[in-house]
Amino acid sequence: MKRSLLLSLATCLVSVSSAFADNASRLVIGAEAGRGVAVIDPAAGNKVLFHKKIGAVHDLQLLPNGNLLTQDGWPKVIEITLPGGEVVWSYDAAQQNREDGKKVEVHACQRLANGSTLISESGSSRLIEVSADGAVQKQFPWQVSLSRTHSDTRLVRKLDNGHYLAAHEGDETVKEYDADGKVVWDYQVPLFDKAPAGGHGPEAWGAHCFAAIKAKNGNYLISTGNGHGLIEVTPEKEIVWRLAQNDLPGITLAWVTTVEELPNGNLLIGNCHAGPDNPQIIEITRDKMVVWTFKDFTTFNNALANTIVLDGDAADALRKRLEGGKQG
């Protein structure tokens, strides 16, 4: 039995060591309002490989052509080159296709496979898809209880089946829409019998969901924002797994933003407004073991809302391009 226990422990240690070894070449792309968009090399002491100053931002996407799709202020979506930082495409929701006179903010954008760009407008409460020349190719209204300029949605993603998954922060609800804008699934994020509390940090409490994704098993993974965690919800609306604020030893979760399911089944989560004593990105296993963290309060600060983590060949290729390139 003792030998079996030692073998089990050794296997566990090898597994953890392998996880960290696989992460050694990682790059982090992050975007934070007032701090800019940057590419960071954690293995080189958080070396800055690229930086560009931008305005308010909640969304970020690395495109197949190597460019970044992000924001420069709440109404404006931009595509920039790496490493040059040149703006090669932009869309201003406050000015373009704007006939209603409404104040508009954008908190989600996504370049689609057909070349169009998905944009979620808060305030006018609609989803649009625009072509490269800014023409609206598709639109439908968000089903929200009240139009809110700053919180109709946080992140929105078009799914492989043509549906749209939206985190409606203001309504504290996640909704899946079909291609015609009909709600086919919705879920009210719970408060877990706690009274709401104001603020953005660990002291806050609410259900202001930031993101939702479809997991490989068909369930929904929802980052609960000021609910300080993640929940996994079945199509039948049953919570089958939950990560709460203090479940990770030595880490306090605050405004949990992004969530990504990795090929190995681990989860990457964004931990915003948690303060300099806590990491801004955390990779965990499904049994809540922390296998990797990222913290950089020099380039970024306490409002790092969206990040992309690159591994392996993708990280090596971008590192080579940035180290050999020239920033504008």
N, C-alpha and C positions, 0 to 999 in steps of 0.2 A: 504493500500500500504506500509506503514511504517513497519507493522508487517511482511508482505511478504518479504520486503528487509532484515529485521533482520533475518528471518528464512533462507533466501538464504545465508546471510553472515555466519550464524552459521554452515550451511551445508558445506560451503566452508572451514571454519576453521577446522571442524571435519575431512573433507577429507584430508587436508594438515597434520593435526596432526596424522592421521592414517598412512599416507605415511611415516612420520618420525618414527613412532612407529614400523612399519614393518621393517624399515631399521636399527633398533637399534642393531640387532645381526649380522650385516654384517661383512664379512671378505673381505679383498682386497689382491689379489695375483698380484704382479707386477714384471716386469722385465725391467731393464735398463742397457745399456752398461756401464761397469765400476763400477756400483753400486751393481749389483747382482740381484738375484731373491729372493723375500721375501714374507712372508705372514704377513699381518698387521691387527691388531684389532683396528679399529677406535674408538669404544666405550670405549676402555681402554686407551685412549690417544695415539693412534697409537703405541700400544705395538707390538714389533716384536716377532712373534711366531715361525718364521723360517727365516733363511737367508743363502744363499750360494753365494759365489763370482763366477761370470761367465763373459765371454767376451761379445763381441757385440751381440745384440739380437733385433729381431723385432717381434717374434711370441711366443705364449704361449698357452698351452692347458692342462686342468685338465682332466686326463684320468679316465675311469670307475674304474680302479684298484686303484685309489687314488694317482698315480704317476703324475709327471708333465712332459710334453713334451715341450722342449724349445731349446735354442741354447747356444753355448759356443764359440763365434766367428762366423764370417760371413759364413764360409763353413760348420760348424759343428752343427748337430742336436743331442741332448741328451735327454734321459729319466732318470729322477732322482726320488728317493723315498722320501716320506714325512713320518716322519720327518727326516730320516737319511741323506738325501742329497746324497745318493750313486748313482753313474751313473751305470744303469743296462742295458742300450742300447745306442749305438751311431752310427752315420753315418757321414762320412767326405766326402763331395762332391768334395773336392779338390783332394782326393786320390782314392776314390772308384768309379768304373765304369767310369774311366776317361781315355779315349784314345785320346782325341782331343787336349790335351795340353792347353786348354783354362783356363784362370783365371775365377774362379767361386765364386759367393756369393749366399747364401741362405737367403731369406727374408720371406719365408712362409713354414710352415710344418703342417701336420695334420694327426693324427692317424685315420685310417679309420675303419669301422665296421668289415671288414674282417681281421684286424690285420696288414695290410700293412700300410706304412707311405707315404703320399703324400709329395713330396719335390719339390719346385719351384727353378730351377737353373737360376740365372741371369748371363749373360756373355755367357753361352752356349745356353741360350734361350730355355729351354725345361722344361716340367713337367715330373717327374718320380714318379712311385709308387714302393717302394721297400719292400721286405719281411723282416721278422725278421733277416734273415742272410745277408741282404744287397743286395740280388739279384734283379735286375730290373724286375718287373712284367708287367709294362706298361710304355710307354713313347710317347710323341708327342711334336713337336716344338711349341713354342709360336709364334703367328703371330704379330711380332713387326716390326717397320720400321727400327730399328737399334738395334743390340745387345749391351746392356749396362750392364757392370759388376755390377754396384751398383743400377740399377733401371729398369731392365726388368719388375720386378713386385715388389709390396709390398705384401699385403696379398692375398692369394688364398684359396678358399674353394670348396670342392666337395659338391654338392647339393644333396638333397634326390632323385632327378630324374636321378642322375648319371652324370649330367653336372658339369662343373667347372666354377666358377666365379672368374675372375682375375682382380685385380687393376694394370694396367700397368702404373706405375708412370712416367717412362721416356717418354712414348707416350701420357701421360695425357688422357688415355682412359680406360674405363671398357669394358671387353669383356666376353661374356658367350660362352663357348665351349661345344659341345656335347661330348659324350663318345669317339668319334673317333678323337677329336681335331679339328673339324670343327667349325668355328665361326658362331653362330646362332643369336647373338645379340651383338651390340657394341654401345658405347656412348662416344662421345668426351666431356670431362668435360669443361665447358665454363669458360672464363675469365671475363664474365659479363662486357665487354667493358672497362676493366682496363688494363693498361700496366703492364707486368710482372715486379716484383721487387725482388732483391736478398735477401738472409738471411733466417733465420729459424724462427724468432720470429714474433710478431704482425706486424712488419714493412714490412715483405715479402709479395709477392703476386704471385700466380700462380695457376696451376691446377694439382699439383702432387698428384693425388688421392692415398690414403693409403689403403682403404678397401671398399668393397661393399658387401651387403647382399640382399637376397630376403626377402622383408617384407611379412607379413601374407596376405596382400591384393593383392599380386602379383607384386607390384611395386619394384623398386630397390632403396635402400638407399645407398648413396655414400658419404663417408667422403672425403672431397676435399683437405686434406693436407694443403698446404700453401695457399689454397683458404679460409681457416679459417671458415669452416662450413660444413653443410650437405645439400644435395639435395635429394629429392624424385622424381624419374623419372619413368614414365609409360613405359610399353613395346613399346608404340608408340613414345617414346623419348620426352615426354612433361614433363617439370618440374611442379609439382603440389604442392610442398611444399619446403620451403627453410629456413634454419637457417643460418643467416649471422653473421659476426664477433661481432657485438655489439648489438645483439638482446636480450641478457640476462642481466638484470640490474646488474651493479656492477661487471660484468665478461667480460674479453676480451679473445676472442678465438684466438689461434695462429695456430699451426700445428695440425689440427684435425685428429686423427689417427683412433682408433677403434670406431665401432658403433654396438650396440646390441639392438634389440627390445625385451622388457620384456613382460611377459605374460599379464600384465595390459595395454599394449600398450605404456608405457613410453619408452624413449630412453636413453641408457647409452652411453656417448661419451667420448673419450680420448682427453685431451687438452694438447698437448706437446709443449715445448719451449715457454710457455706463461709467465714464470717468477714467483717468489714466491708470488706475490700479487694475483695470480689466481689459482683456483683449477685445479687438474690434471685429475679428473674424475667428470663428471656432469650427473645427471639424470634429465631429463626434460619431461614434458608432451607435447602432440602434439600442445598445444596452447602456448608452450614456457614458462611454469612456472617451475622454478627450485625447485625440491623437495628434492634433496640430492646432496651433494658435498663431495669430498675427496681431501685433500691436505696433503702431507708429504714431506717436503724438508729437512728432516733429514736422513731417510733411503734412500730416492730417491732424485733426483735433477731435473734438467730442461729438461731431455731427456727421461722421462718415456713414452715409446712408446706403451707398451701393458700391459693390465691388465685384470683380471678376478674378478668379484664381486659375492660373494656367499651370499645367503639369507637363513633365516629360518633353516630348518633341515640340509641342506647341510653345512651351516656355523657352526652350533652347532656341527655336527659330526666331521668336520675337526678341530675345536677348541679343542675338547676333545682329539682327537688323537695327536695333536701337544703338548698340555699342559701335556699330560701323556707320551709323547715319549721322545726320545733321539736323538739329532742331532749328526751327525758324524763330 
